[in-house]
Amino acid sequence: MTRREGKIRYVNPIPGGQPSVIDPHSSVVLVGKGPAGEVLHEHPVRVNIYTDRPPEADREGLVDAIVPVNRAARAIELVMDGKVVDAIRIGGSPPVVGGLQRVSTDGAEADLLLALDRPPVDDAHTFAVQVSTDRGRTWHTVAVGLREPTFGIDRAQFAKGQELQVRVIATNGLVSAVVTSEPFRV
């Protein structure tokens, strides 16, 4: 906040989520832009300022907001005091994903490497990875905002022989596609 800098880490669609309360006094705004760069919507958002910093440190914070986004949007901008500090491309081709496959680890025991059989073709797509140890009743997020459809899972997080399922969510920021592995043992 002090330096008027920011970064959009990732954008994920949430079907049916409750929009965050608009903060009309906020100096931080999320702006949806259309294909020709036209403004489709603006959402002043609350910044959660980190309170664990020494008083002389820069004021830093986090925006974690749910905002309705027009399906025609092709970018979301992060605007601070009227200045665009970051933007992320969204929309475009919807993600279509195939199954998951193990990738050769060259004998490495530390990571279990997985990849999508048929990754999305649009380089604007991002990926989130979730793991279940109870046959899909609950899911634990282990990665978000990944740019590549290949990822590693540290085997040390799980007991030898434990059954896992992995779920990958691919998104273009507006819609998602999900693929879930069959259960397998570590």
C-alpha positions in Angstrom: 0.0 0.0 0.0 2.8 2.4 0.9 4.6 2.0 -2.4 1.3 1.7 -4.5 2.3 -1.7 -5.9 0.4 -4.9 -6.2 0.2 -8.2 -7.9 -2.7 -10.4 -8.9 -1.6 -13.9 -8.0 -4.6 -15.9 -9.4 -8.2 -15.7 -10.4 -10.6 -18.6 -9.9 -14.3 -18.8 -10.8 -16.6 -19.7 -7.9 -20.0 -20.8 -9.0 -22.7 -19.3 -6.8 -20.4 -17.5 -4.4 -21.6 -14.5 -2.4 -19.9 -11.3 -3.7 -17.7 -9.5 -1.3 -19.0 -6.3 0.1 -18.0 -3.3 -2.0 -16.0 -0.7 -0.1 -16.9 2.6 -1.7 -14.0 4.4 0.2 -11.3 2.0 -0.9 -8.4 3.2 -3.0 -8.1 -0.3 -4.5 -10.4 -1.3 -7.3 -10.7 -4.5 -9.4 -11.7 -3.5 -12.9 -13.1 -6.0 -15.6 -12.1 -5.1 -19.1 -13.8 -6.3 -22.3 -12.1 -7.5 -25.6 -11.6 -3.9 -26.8 -10.3 -2.7 -23.4 -13.7 -1.2 -22.4 -14.6 -1.1 -18.7 -17.3 -3.7 -18.0 -17.4 -3.4 -14.2 -15.5 -1.8 -11.3 -15.4 -3.2 -7.7 -13.8 -1.2 -5.0 -12.4 -3.8 -2.6 -11.3 -4.0 1.0 -7.6 -4.5 1.6 -6.7 -6.6 4.7 -3.7 -4.9 6.0 -1.0 -7.1 7.6 -0.9 -6.2 11.3 2.2 -8.2 12.2 4.6 -5.6 10.7 6.8 -3.2 12.7 5.4 0.4 12.6 8.3 1.7 10.4 7.7 -1.0 7.7 5.7 -0.5 4.5 2.0 -1.1 4.8 1.2 -4.3 3.0 -2.0 -6.2 2.7 -4.1 -8.8 0.8 -7.2 -8.5 -1.4 -9.2 -11.7 -1.2 -12.4 -10.8 -3.0 -15.3 -12.5 -4.7 -16.6 -10.2 -7.5 -19.1 -10.9 -10.2 -17.4 -10.8 -13.6 -19.0 -10.3 -16.9 -18.5 -13.4 -19.3 -17.2 -11.0 -21.9 -14.3 -9.9 -19.7 -10.8 -10.6 -21.1 -8.8 -8.9 -18.3 -9.0 -7.9 -14.7 -6.9 -5.0 -13.6 -5.8 -4.1 -10.1 -6.0 -0.3 -9.7 -4.6 1.7 -6.8 -5.4 5.4 -6.5 -6.5 5.4 -10.1 -3.2 3.8 -11.4 -3.2 0.2 -12.9 -0.6 -1.7 -10.9 -1.2 -5.1 -12.4 -3.5 -7.0 -14.8 -4.3 -10.6 -15.6 -5.7 -12.0 -18.8 -8.9 -14.1 -18.4 -11.4 -15.7 -20.6 -10.6 -17.0 -24.1 -10.8 -20.7 -24.8 -12.5 -22.7 -22.1 -10.2 -25.3 -20.5 -10.8 -29.0 -21.6 -8.7 -31.5 -19.7 -8.0 -35.2 -20.1 -6.9 -37.7 -17.4 -3.9 -37.6 -15.1 -0.8 -39.6 -15.6 2.4 -40.2 -13.6 5.5 -38.7 -15.1 8.9 -40.5 -14.9 10.8 -39.3 -11.8 14.2 -40.8 -12.8 14.3 -42.9 -9.7 13.6 -39.9 -7.4 11.6 -40.9 -4.3 10.8 -37.5 -2.9 8.1 -36.3 -5.3 5.3 -38.0 -7.1 5.1 -36.1 -10.5 1.7 -35.9 -12.3 0.6 -34.3 -15.5 -2.5 -33.9 -17.5 -2.9 -36.3 -20.4 -4.4 -33.5 -22.5 -3.5 -30.1 -21.1 -5.4 -27.0 -22.2 -3.9 -25.2 -25.2 -4.3 -21.7 -24.0 -1.3 -20.3 -22.1 -3.6 -18.1 -20.0 -5.0 -21.1 -18.2 -3.9 -21.7 -14.6 -4.2 -24.8 -12.5 -5.0 -25.7 -8.9 -4.2 -29.1 -7.3 -6.1 -30.8 -4.5 -5.5 -34.1 -2.7 -7.9 -36.4 -0.9 -7.0 -39.2 1.5 -10.7 -40.2 2.0 -11.8 -41.2 -1.5 -13.0 -37.7 -2.4 -15.1 -36.8 0.6 -12.8 -34.0 1.5 -10.1 -32.2 -0.5 -7.0 -30.3 0.6 -5.5 -27.7 -1.7 -1.8 -28.2 -2.3 -1.2 -25.7 -5.1 -3.0 -22.7 -6.8 -2.1 -20.4 -9.7 0.1 -23.0 -11.4 1.1 -22.0 -15.0 2.1 -25.6 -16.0 -0.1 -28.7 -16.0 2.7 -30.8 -14.5 3.2 -30.8 -10.7 4.9 -32.6 -7.9 3.5 -33.9 -4.7 5.9 -34.6 -1.8 5.5 -38.2 -0.8 6.8 -37.4 2.7 3.5 -35.7 3.5 1.7 -39.1 3.4 2.2 -42.4 5.1 3.7 -45.2 2.9 0.9 -47.1 1.3 -1.7 -44.4 2.0 -4.4 -44.1 -0.6 -4.7 -40.8 -2.4 -6.7 -39.2 -5.1 -5.6 -36.1 -6.9 -7.9 -33.5 -8.5 -6.7 -30.8 -10.9 -8.8 -27.7 -11.6 -7.9 -25.9 -14.9 -9.4 -22.4 -15.4 -9.3 -19.5 -17.7 -10.5 -17.3 -14.9 -14.2 -17.5 -15.9 -14.9 -21.2 -16.2 -13.2 -24.3 -14.9 -12.6 -27.9 -16.0 -11.9 -30.6 -13.4 -10.2 -34.0 -13.7 -9.8 -36.5 -10.8 -7.4 -39.4 -10.6 -8.4 -42.9 -9.7 -7.3 -43.8 -6.1 -3.7 -44.9 -5.9 -1.2 -45.8 -3.1 1.8 -43.8 -2.2 
